[in-house]
Amino acid sequence: MHSAEREKMIVEAIGPSGFVSYKQLEALLSASPATIRRDLSRLEEQGVLVRVHGGAKAPESASEQAQSPGEWSGLIGTPFAQSITQNLRQKQAIGKAAADLCLPGEGVMIDGGTTTLQMCPHLAGKDLQVLTNSLHIVNALLPQVGTRILLPSGTLFREQNIILAPPNEDSMPRFHAPKLFMGGASVGPQGVMQPDLVLVAAERRLIDRAEEVILMVDSSKFNSSSGMIVCGLDEVHTVITDAGIPDDIANKIRAANVRLIIV
């Protein structure tokens, strides 16, 4: 396959989600990692894409055109008030298992979501420094005197009670953390997906600041639903889910060298 043909396929793979992982490109192009890196370098020099941790993303101008602040009437997806009642027992167990991974005094990032929220009661006494974009999580952590809380800047989306910035704007404090705890709307062979470009951009910022990505999803999220890809499974270090996960999916996760915790 000629380089021009590979480059065309790379651009198409980035598509509407604005991101493609190295693992996806290796499967798509049947090319060596070194060849893919050279292709990405050429495209980056041309301004077609930007190389980031784990893959490549669309340049900021393209993301900005895809969704401008004036179009933000709300996020696509299930409203928080509805989602919080779904599979609550499983989410609570997942939250406790995730909190058990936090070491006393360390800094962590917790992405907004109804599953990540369930970590909060179990963080008391750990004296963590927490960066979160969720006001629900802030409210849950406020009574914990030893927990220090950081927030990004951006627009408040009331349905989710979450603070998000435009895809082209870096609103995060200068913060680096060993662990990122995040959820997802769905998880499939392509990776972790969300329905909204703004959510994808926000979670990519968090992923780029983390050493370890810990995915917290109940078993209902393992489906074939379509969405915008946040990251490939090759960027996830640990998946925490419940016993309802299908055996074939559990085996695929383990085969990808991802740690699987079933509660």
DRENZAZA-815161 format. One record per residue (C-alpha): residue in one letter; y, z, x. Coordinates in steps of 0.05 Angstrom, whole numbers, padded with zeros to 5 digits, always signed. Layout:
<atoms>
aYZX
...
</atoms>
This chain:
<atoms>
m+00000+00000+00000
h+00068-00021+00028
s+00123+00031+00038
a+00167-00002-00014
e+00113+00005-00066
r+00101+00078-00047
e+00175+00093-00051
k+00179+00062-00121
m+00121+00105-00144
i+00153+00168-00114
v+00218+00156-00152
e+00180+00144-00217
a+00139+00207-00206
i+00202+00249-00201
g+00219+00221-00270
p+00252+00263-00325
s+00228+00330-00297
g+00269+00320-00234
f+00214+00346-00188
v+00148+00324-00157
s+00103+00365-00112
y+00070+00343-00047
k+00002+00353-00079
q+00019+00307-00136
l+00043+00254-00088
e-00019+00258-00045
a-00062+00246-00107
l-00017+00190-00133
l-00007+00152-00068
s-00074+00164-00033
a-00032+00170+00031
s-00033+00221+00087
p+00017+00280+00087
a+00051+00250+00148
t+00062+00183+00112
i+00089+00218+00050
r+00137+00259+00093
r+00164+00196+00125
d+00172+00163+00057
l+00210+00224+00031
s+00254+00226+00093
r+00274+00153+00083
l+00289+00164+00009
e+00329+00226+00025
e+00371+00188+00076
q+00386+00137+00022
g+00408+00192-00026
v+00352+00176-00075
l+00321+00246-00073
v+00327+00314-00039
r+00268+00345-00002
v+00256+00418-00023
h+00202+00470-00013
g+00137+00442-00040
g+00160+00371-00055
a+00222+00332-00074
k+00274+00334-00130
a+00325+00287-00159
p+00394+00290-00128
e+00442+00337-00163
s+00483+00280-00193
a+00422+00255-00230
s+00407+00324-00257
e+00478+00333-00278
q+00477+00267-00316
a+00412+00287-00351
q+00444+00347-00383
s+00518+00366-00379
p+00545+00435-00399
g+00577+00404-00461
e+00508+00388-00488
w+00483+00460-00484
s+00476+00477-00557
g+00413+00516-00540
l+00348+00514-00501
i+00288+00473-00523
g+00228+00517-00537
t+00204+00576-00578
p+00259+00627-00592
f+00251+00694-00557
a+00247+00734-00622
q+00187+00692-00643
s+00153+00688-00576
i+00155+00764-00564
t+00107+00776-00621
q+00055+00725-00598
n-00005+00751-00559
l+00033+00816-00545
r-00028+00857-00525
q-00048+00806-00473
k+00023+00802-00447
q+00027+00877-00440
a-00036+00878-00398
i-00011+00821-00355
g+00055+00857-00345
k+00021+00920-00320
a-00022+00880-00271
a+00039+00845-00245
a+00077+00910-00235
d+00018+00937-00195
l+00032+00883-00144
c+00102+00909-00129
l+00109+00953-00068
p+00157+01013-00069
g+00227+00994-00047
e+00218+00919-00042
g+00261+00864-00071
v+00232+00820-00125
m+00255+00765-00172
i+00234+00767-00245
d+00247+00705-00286
g+00265+00714-00359
g+00208+00712-00409
t+00169+00752-00460
t+00111+00762-00411
t+00152+00781-00350
l+00190+00831-00394
q+00125+00870-00401
m+00129+00889-00327
c+00190+00932-00336
p+00160+00997-00364
h+00113+01000-00303
l+00168+00991-00250
a+00198+01060-00259
g+00195+01101-00196
k+00184+01042-00150
d+00258+01038-00131
l+00258+00962-00130
q+00316+00914-00121
v+00308+00863-00178
l+00342+00796-00186
t+00335+00771-00257
n+00369+00722-00303
s+00346+00759-00367
l+00389+00809-00404
h+00327+00833-00439
i+00299+00853-00371
v+00365+00883-00350
n+00366+00927-00412
a+00294+00949-00400
l+00309+00967-00327
l+00376+01002-00338
p+00345+01071-00353
q+00308+01069-00286
v+00357+01104-00240
g+00325+01080-00176
t+00321+01006-00196
r+00378+00963-00169
i+00393+00901-00211
l+00425+00834-00190
l+00447+00779-00238
p+00465+00706-00225
s+00527+00673-00255
g+00523+00621-00310
t+00522+00610-00385
l+00489+00661-00432
f+00439+00629-00480
r+00436+00678-00537
e+00369+00656-00567
q+00334+00674-00503
n+00386+00725-00478
i+00383+00690-00411
i+00436+00669-00360
l+00429+00598-00334
a+00474+00553-00293
p+00479+00476-00297
p+00425+00439-00259
n+00476+00417-00206
e+00504+00487-00194
d+00475+00540-00148
s+00493+00606-00182
m+00445+00652-00147
p+00467+00709-00102
r+00447+00704-00028
f+00381+00738-00042
h+00311+00727-00014
a+00250+00762-00041
p+00177+00766-00022
k+00154+00757-00094
l+00177+00716-00154
f+00146+00734-00222
m+00153+00677-00272
g+00122+00651-00335
g+00114+00581-00363
a+00112+00545-00430
s+00047+00512-00411
v+00001+00503-00351
g-00042+00441-00338
p-00071+00401-00281
q-00001+00376-00264
g+00025+00447-00256
v+00072+00495-00291
m+00115+00464-00345
q+00177+00481-00386
p+00207+00441-00443
d+00280+00444-00419
l+00312+00414-00357
v+00359+00473-00349
l+00300+00521-00346
v+00265+00476-00295
a+00327+00475-00250
a+00336+00550-00255
e+00264+00565-00238
r+00266+00517-00179
r+00323+00557-00150
l+00281+00620-00155
i+00219+00587-00125
d+00260+00562-00065
r+00280+00635-00051
a+00211+00666-00056
e+00154+00674-00006
e+00102+00683-00061
v+00102+00656-00132
i+00064+00698-00183
l+00052+00663-00249
m+00044+00707-00311
v+00016+00670-00371
d-00030+00689-00428
s-00091+00644-00438
s-00059+00605-00496
k-00013+00572-00445
f-00071+00534-00412
n-00068+00470-00453
s-00053+00397-00447
s+00017+00401-00475
s+00068+00357-00442
g+00132+00382-00410
m+00177+00379-00350
i+00141+00402-00287
v+00170+00464-00253
c+00121+00465-00197
g+00050+00444-00179
l-00006+00494-00175
d-00003+00485-00099
e+00062+00524-00100
v+00032+00582-00140
h+00000+00638-00100
t-00026+00682-00157
v-00040+00672-00231
i-00046+00732-00277
t-00076+00718-00345
d-00123+00748-00397
a-00198+00740-00408
g-00187+00683-00458
i-00177+00633-00401
p-00230+00577-00405
d-00282+00580-00350
d-00268+00508-00327
i-00194+00523-00318
a-00208+00588-00282
n-00254+00550-00234
k-00200+00497-00222
i-00149+00550-00205
r-00195+00584-00156
a-00214+00516-00126
a-00140+00505-00113
n-00141+00568-00069
v-00098+00605-00120
r-00112+00679-00130
l-00133+00691-00202
i-00126+00760-00234
i-00157+00766-00304
v-00139+00827-00344
</atoms>
